[in-house]
Amino acid sequence: MSVNAPLDIAILGAGAIGQLFAKALSRDHQVTVITRKPSTKAWLYEWQTEISTQTIKNATFATLVPSSLRFVLVCVKAYQLPEALAQLRPYLHPAASIVISHNGMSDLSAFSATLTPQHKLYFATTSQGAYLKGPQHVVHRGVGRTWLGAITSAAQSRCPLVDACLTSIVDAHWHHNIAQIRWQKLFVNIAINPLTARDQVCNGQLRAPKYATTVIGLLNEAVHLAALEGYRCVLADALNQAYLVMQQTAANRSSMLQDISLGRQTEITAICGYIVALGKKHHYPTPFNAKLLTEIEALSQV
């Protein structure tokens, strides 16, 4: 297959990032978004004051042919991932390439164990800013960097799907150690998402002095446990990056704040919850992350 030939790309998950990636890839490729229910409505993309209709198809698992999906992006919430991957598995081509993208950290070992040596599994992490104005109406708030990298050994060589993402998605890059990038993104999520959700504030408001002790405490625990897991990071670097993102996205409402505002489940277990779980594994106390985990879980049940 020619690298430049249009691909048939399936995207599982019609959230903001899924629709954002669909919009970018649909310029040069045939994109189908897999949803729970069939829809004939137009897919809308909004940037600043302009709204455009996207040439994106819709499908459900009921309409798919087993073993037919060659190129797939999975853009669901972390807590939705196990069910989504289990549903997806029968429809994967024997040599499928899969890119997974979500906030927080997840254990992909169980899914990886179901794959053949011909399957290629990648991860994408992005700082693109977007939200949904309607079920099929994504609003693009800001351009950010997207990193892609290999999860399985078979994926160390790039595939046409990854090349398509690198070409079509603005500011997208390949990284040889995506685990390190995922940790760096996790640090930013830990510093911003739970506090904005708890206090119902925009990202930039976290730069106020009253939040400094908590932000430092959250990141100190995360950086220490990252080191115990083999991923080195300096606390000062994690703090600098978190505060830079707060400044660059000052007017933005974090995804977790949006989830709380809309009464949806949050990804707190893949963010603060991941650090708390690692703390138990390594017998290291995580009072700051544990407190935010409890507070956000309580808000999610209201």
C-alpha positions in Angstrom: 0.0 0.0 0.0 1.4 3.4 -0.9 2.0 5.8 2.0 0.2 8.5 0.0 -2.9 6.4 -0.9 -6.1 7.4 0.9 -6.8 5.1 3.9 -10.1 3.8 5.2 -9.8 4.9 8.8 -12.2 4.0 11.6 -12.5 6.1 14.8 -14.1 4.6 17.8 -15.4 7.3 20.1 -17.3 10.5 19.1 -16.0 12.7 21.8 -14.2 16.0 21.3 -10.8 14.5 20.5 -12.3 11.7 18.3 -14.2 14.3 16.2 -11.1 16.6 16.1 -8.9 13.8 14.7 -11.7 12.8 12.3 -11.9 16.3 11.0 -8.1 16.4 10.4 -7.9 13.0 8.8 -11.0 13.4 6.6 -9.2 15.9 4.4 -7.2 13.2 2.7 -8.7 9.9 3.9 -12.1 8.2 4.2 -13.1 8.4 7.9 -15.8 6.5 9.6 -16.8 7.2 13.2 -18.1 4.2 15.1 -20.9 5.2 17.5 -23.4 3.4 19.8 -26.4 4.4 17.7 -26.7 5.1 14.0 -27.0 8.7 12.9 -27.7 10.6 9.7 -26.9 14.0 11.1 -24.1 16.2 9.7 -20.7 16.3 11.5 -19.9 19.9 12.3 -16.5 21.5 13.1 -16.3 24.9 14.6 -13.2 27.1 14.7 -13.5 30.7 15.9 -16.5 32.0 14.0 -16.6 29.5 11.2 -18.7 26.3 11.2 -18.1 23.7 8.4 -19.7 20.3 7.6 -17.3 17.3 7.6 -17.3 14.5 5.1 -17.3 11.8 7.8 -19.3 8.5 7.7 -21.1 6.9 10.6 -21.2 3.2 11.6 -22.1 1.0 14.5 -20.7 -2.4 15.5 -23.8 -4.0 14.2 -23.0 -2.7 10.7 -19.4 -3.7 10.6 -17.9 -6.9 9.1 -15.7 -9.0 11.4 -12.0 -8.7 10.8 -12.5 -5.8 8.5 -10.9 -2.8 10.2 -7.3 -2.2 9.1 -6.7 1.3 10.5 -8.4 2.3 13.8 -8.1 5.2 16.3 -9.7 4.6 19.7 -10.6 7.9 21.3 -12.7 7.1 24.4 -12.5 8.0 28.1 -10.0 5.9 30.1 -12.8 4.2 32.1 -14.5 3.3 28.8 -11.4 1.7 27.4 -11.7 -2.0 28.5 -15.3 -2.3 27.2 -14.5 -0.5 24.0 -11.4 -2.6 23.2 -13.4 -5.8 24.0 -16.1 -4.8 21.5 -13.5 -3.7 18.9 -11.4 -6.9 19.0 -13.5 -9.1 16.7 -13.6 -6.4 14.0 -9.8 -6.0 13.7 -8.1 -7.1 10.6 -5.4 -9.7 11.2 -2.8 -7.0 10.5 -4.6 -4.0 11.9 -2.9 -0.9 13.2 -4.5 0.7 16.3 -3.9 4.1 17.9 -5.3 4.6 21.4 -5.7 8.1 22.9 -7.1 9.2 26.2 -6.3 11.2 29.3 -4.5 9.6 32.2 -2.8 6.3 32.4 -4.1 2.8 31.6 -2.9 -0.7 31.6 -2.9 -2.0 28.0 -1.3 -5.3 28.7 -4.5 -7.4 28.7 -5.6 -6.0 25.3 -2.0 -6.4 23.9 -2.1 -10.0 24.9 -5.1 -10.6 22.6 -3.2 -9.2 19.6 -1.3 -11.2 16.9 2.4 -10.5 16.1 1.1 -8.7 13.0 -1.0 -6.2 14.9 0.6 -2.8 15.7 -0.5 -0.9 18.8 0.3 2.8 19.3 -0.6 5.5 21.7 -1.4 9.2 21.0 -1.4 12.0 23.6 -2.6 15.4 22.6 -2.9 18.9 24.2 -5.4 20.0 21.5 -8.3 22.0 23.1 -11.8 21.1 22.1 -15.3 20.5 23.5 -18.7 19.3 22.1 -21.4 21.8 21.5 -23.7 19.0 20.4 -23.3 15.2 19.8 -21.8 15.8 16.4 -20.6 19.3 16.7 -17.0 19.8 17.9 -15.6 23.3 18.8 -11.9 23.6 18.4 -10.6 25.9 21.1 -6.8 25.8 20.6 -4.0 24.0 18.7 -1.7 21.9 20.8 1.0 19.3 20.2 0.2 15.7 19.6 2.7 12.9 20.2 2.4 9.3 18.8 4.6 6.4 19.8 4.7 2.6 19.9 3.2 0.4 22.6 4.0 -3.0 21.2 7.3 -4.2 19.7 5.6 -4.7 16.3 4.7 -1.0 16.3 8.3 0.2 16.5 8.1 0.7 12.8 5.6 3.3 11.7 2.6 2.3 9.7 0.4 4.2 7.1 -2.1 5.1 9.9 0.6 6.8 11.9 2.0 8.5 8.9 -1.5 9.8 8.1 -1.8 11.2 11.6 1.6 12.9 11.4 0.7 14.4 8.1 -2.9 15.4 8.7 -2.9 16.5 12.4 -1.4 19.9 13.0 1.8 19.8 15.2 1.8 16.0 15.4 5.1 14.2 16.0 6.6 10.7 16.5 8.3 9.9 19.8 10.6 6.9 20.4 9.5 6.8 24.1 5.8 7.4 24.3 5.7 6.2 28.0 7.8 9.2 29.0 5.5 11.6 27.1 2.4 9.9 28.8 3.9 10.6 32.2 4.6 14.2 31.3 1.0 14.6 30.2 -0.2 12.9 33.4 1.7 15.4 35.5 -0.2 18.3 33.7 -3.5 16.5 34.1 -2.9 15.9 37.8 -2.0 19.6 38.4 -5.0 21.0 36.5 -8.0 18.7 36.0 -9.0 17.7 39.6 -8.6 21.2 41.1 -10.5 23.0 38.3 -13.3 20.4 38.6 -13.5 20.6 42.3 -13.6 24.4 42.5 -15.3 25.1 39.2 -12.6 27.4 37.9 -10.8 27.8 34.6 -7.2 26.6 34.1 -5.6 30.0 34.6 -7.1 30.5 38.0 -4.9 27.7 39.4 -1.9 30.1 39.2 -3.3 31.8 42.3 -1.0 31.4 45.4 -3.7 29.6 47.3 -3.3 26.5 45.0 0.5 26.4 45.1 0.9 24.0 48.1 -1.6 21.5 46.6 -0.1 21.6 43.1 3.4 21.0 44.5 2.1 18.2 46.7 0.3 16.5 43.9 3.2 16.6 41.5 5.8 15.7 44.2 3.9 12.4 44.8 3.5 11.7 41.0 7.2 12.5 40.1 8.5 10.3 43.0 6.3 7.3 41.9 7.2 7.9 38.2 10.9 7.4 39.2 10.0 4.2 41.1 8.4 3.0 37.8 11.5 3.8 35.9 10.6 7.2 34.3 12.8 10.0 35.5 11.5 13.5 35.9 12.6 16.5 37.9 9.9 18.1 40.0 10.8 21.6 38.9 10.3 20.6 35.3 6.9 19.1 36.0 5.9 22.3 37.9 7.2 24.6 35.1 5.2 22.6 32.4 2.0 22.6 34.5 2.1 26.3 35.1 3.0 27.0 31.5 -0.1 25.0 30.4 -2.2 26.9 33.0 -1.0 30.1 31.4 -1.4 29.0 27.8 -4.9 27.7 28.4 -6.0 30.2 31.0 -9.6 30.7 29.7 -10.2 26.9 29.1 -12.4 24.7 31.1 -10.6 21.4 31.7 -12.2 18.2 30.4 -12.9 17.0 34.0 -14.6 20.3 34.8 -16.8 19.8 31.8 -17.6 16.3 32.9 -18.6 17.4 36.4 -20.7 20.3 35.0 -22.6 17.9 32.8 -23.0 15.2 35.4 -20.7 12.7 33.6 -18.3 10.2 34.9 -14.7 11.6 35.1 -11.3 10.1 34.4 -10.1 10.7 38.0 -9.2 7.0 38.5 -6.8 7.2 35.6 -5.2 10.4 36.9 -5.1 10.8 40.7 -6.4 7.3 41.1 -3.4 5.9 39.1 -1.0 7.6 41.5 -2.8 6.4 44.6 -2.7 2.8 43.2 1.1 3.1 42.5 1.5 4.5 46.0 0.0 1.4 47.5 2.1 -0.8 45.2 5.3 0.9 46.3 4.2 1.6 49.9 4.6 5.3 49.4 2.0 7.7 50.9 0.0 9.9 48.4 -2.2 12.1 50.6 -2.6 14.9 48.1 -3.7 12.7 45.2 -5.9 10.5 47.6 -7.7 13.6 48.8 -8.5 14.9 45.3 -9.5 11.3 44.2 -12.0 11.2 47.1 -13.4 14.7 46.5 -13.9 14.2 42.7 -15.5 10.8 43.2 -17.9 12.4 45.7 -18.8 15.2 43.2 -19.3 12.6 40.5 -22.0 10.9 42.6 -24.0 14.1 43.2 
